[in-house]
Amino acid sequence: DATLLFCFFLIIQTITFPALRCNCSTAECEKTGSQCETDGACMASTSFIDGREQHIRLCITRDNLVPPGQPFYCLSAKGLLNIHCCYTNYCNNIDLKVPSGECFILMPPLLSCGSWGPVELVAVIAGPLFLLCLLLLMGAFLYQYHQRAYSHRQRLEVEDPSCDTLYMTKDRTLQDLIYDLSTSGSGSGLPLFVQRTVARTIVLQEIIGKGRFGEVWRGRWRGGDVAVKIFSSREERSWFREAEIYQTIMLRHENILGFIAADNKDNGTWTQLWLVSDYHEHGSLFDYLNRYSVNIEGMIKLALSAASGLAHLHMEILGTQGKPGIAHRDLKSKNILVKKNCTCAIADLGLAVRHDSATDTIDIAPNQRVGTKRYMAPEVLDETINMRHFDSFKCADIYALGLVYWEITRRCNSGGIHEEYQLPYYDLVPSDPTIEEMRKLVCDQKLRPNIPNWWQSYEALRVMGKIMRECWYANGAARLTALRIKKSLSQLSIEEDLKV
Ligand SMILES: *[C@@H]1O[C@H](CO)[C@@H](O)[C@H](O)[C@H]1NC(C)=O
């Protein structure tokens, strides 16, 4: 049916590649006569946001039509947004109705009819009120009847998870909600319409960070804090990619930032792209290490949790409820968050790649050198990395993890000594090094951050130093795996008699 039809159009398009023409209402299309061309779909949407009705028509490119059959972009949100995607020329030249559930739009024109006398006015107001009462009474009666009928049925009956109200009406916190969903088997996060509803009821509080993609805000939702990453409209691809990665099935892990919702709000002139996640007040590991030194226990806790998160990310889990291997490609202390219990949560998955083990391919065409230059592995810097081989990306992550460990270990306070916070290679390159500068240093001169001699006198520091060296080998394949590091650190925490 709908899916089939969609596939059919997709196939036709792949064969013939005709440019689809659509009506377009965005500012960009003014030059082209309010039309646009695409290889994907035409879209029309009507929304009722902030008391205003908004109609938008635009083109959606083919690579944005995921998942197939039920593209992310073509989903309506009850009471908020009515979206229609179609696949013939100018097929979005239609006027959608305002989404239902906003009955008050009908009232103002009625009340503003000034020519009516008092009797008519009373009739106009009292009539509907009377009807409303009648409806309420009937509703209450039906509800009671339903309750009685329901209690006769089995308690264990499974409720339909596609029901919006199941998640949203009860007074539950986000944590309950996500907990339910991740244990109920779907594992990849909230259903899209719930994500939208959550995102649209968040109240932004303060800006907590800025990056190349946009801004990060702290927001409130039902009495709890959430983090909202707002992408500029130019960064639509990054937003989409990151949302897509976070919704990989079975990704949830205590040491990976908890994803809550993705939402694209179109306010008529530009699109606001939101990514909502858990909020961690300590901020990034970079901020944390700048502010505090850690003791041996704290160091091991941070290092072990980061390794656990990375091991989960890298790991492929087989089966229908499985997860593909994922490589991060931009691991650094600024992309790791510190939770309240002083463990790490890996964040910023926007550059990650997923491995499809069935075909042994990578899910996007990986462009050569992405990520942060300072943390780039030698094989990335000199472009010798074998990009057809997924494991090479994992090995590059391990190199970066070694650098993060060096940052943590320097801040470890043992015997009253600890060093000030520094970025890796702080003494060897300027603040914003070029790829060429990094390549000379890391590949040609084969330099690595300095491991001080005094670390040898403390078992924990000695082990950390050893792990770092084994993360920094020039040959990626010789490096430790995240799982290996996790095991070594678990062992260390037992020896140090810590409850981690
Ligand atoms: C859609 O495009 C067609 C063809 O250019 C045009 O005739 C029509 O008026 C447009 N409709 C809207 C609502 O802009």
The ligand as an SDF file (V2000), in Angstrom:
LIG
                    3D

 14 14  0  0  0  0  0  0  0  0999 V2000
    1.9730   26.0350   -7.2120 C   0  0  0  0  0  0  0  0  0  0  0  0
    2.6620   26.0870   -8.4340 O   0  0  0  0  0  0  0  0  0  0  0  0
    1.8340   26.1920   -9.5820 C   0  0  0  0  0  0  0  0  0  0  0  0
    2.7300   26.1120  -10.8190 C   0  0  0  0  0  0  0  0  0  0  0  0
    3.7620   27.0410  -10.7520 O   0  0  0  0  0  0  0  0  0  0  0  0
    1.0320   27.5020   -9.5240 C   0  0  0  0  0  0  0  0  0  0  0  0
    0.1710   27.6000  -10.6450 O   0  0  0  0  0  0  0  0  0  0  0  0
    0.2310   27.5330   -8.2340 C   0  0  0  0  0  0  0  0  0  0  0  0
   -0.4310   28.7640   -8.1030 O   0  0  0  0  0  0  0  0  0  0  0  0
    1.1560   27.3000   -7.0300 C   0  0  0  0  0  0  0  0  0  0  0  0
    0.3340   27.2290   -5.8390 N   0  0  0  0  0  0  0  0  0  0  0  0
    0.5840   27.9110   -4.7100 C   0  0  0  0  0  0  0  0  0  0  0  0
   -0.3870   27.6910   -3.6120 C   0  0  0  0  0  0  0  0  0  0  0  0
    1.5300   28.6600   -4.6090 O   0  0  0  0  0  0  0  0  0  0  0  0
  1  2  1  0
  1 10  1  0
  2  3  1  0
  3  4  1  0
  3  6  1  0
  4  5  1  0
  6  7  1  0
  6  8  1  0
  8  9  1  0
  8 10  1  0
 10 11  1  0
 11 12  1  0
 12 13  1  0
 12 14  2  0
M  END
$$$$
